[in-house]
C-alpha cells in the first residue's frame, strides 16, 4: 500500500464564479482533507489563478481534482506533495544559497 498523501500544493485556474470561499469549502469537504488554504495569485477578465495548499491524513488526489473540475476549475500543475507517516517541513540547504 502506498504511503498516504499528507500535503498537496496545486496551481489551479478557475472562472470568477464560484468565489474562492466556496472553492475552499468544497475542497475542504473532500474525504481525507483536514484543511485547505486558497490564495488568489492572479485575476484577469475571464479567469483566476489560485494556489491551493491542502493537508490531511490521506488525501485522494483524484478526488480533489474531480472536485476542482466540478467547480469549473483546472489543475495546471502539482507544485508540491508530502507523503508518509508525518509531514516534513522543507529546510534550507547549502545548495539554496
C-alpha positions, 0 to 999 in steps of 0.5 A: 500500500502506498504511503498516504498523501499528507500535503498537496500544493496545486496551481489551479485556474478557475472562472470568477464564479464560484468565489474562492470561499466556496472553492475552499469549502468544497475542497475542504469537504473532500474525504481525507482533507483536514484543511485547505488554504486558497490564495488568489495569485492572479485575476484577469477578465475571464479567469483566476489563478489560485494556489491551493495548499491542502493537508490531511491524513490521506488525501485522494488526489483524484478526488480533489481534482474531480472536485476542482473540475466540478467547480469549473476549475483546472489543475495546471500543475502539482507544485508540491506533495508530502507523503508518509507517516508525518509531514516534513517541513522543507529546510534550507540547504547549502545548495539554496544559497 
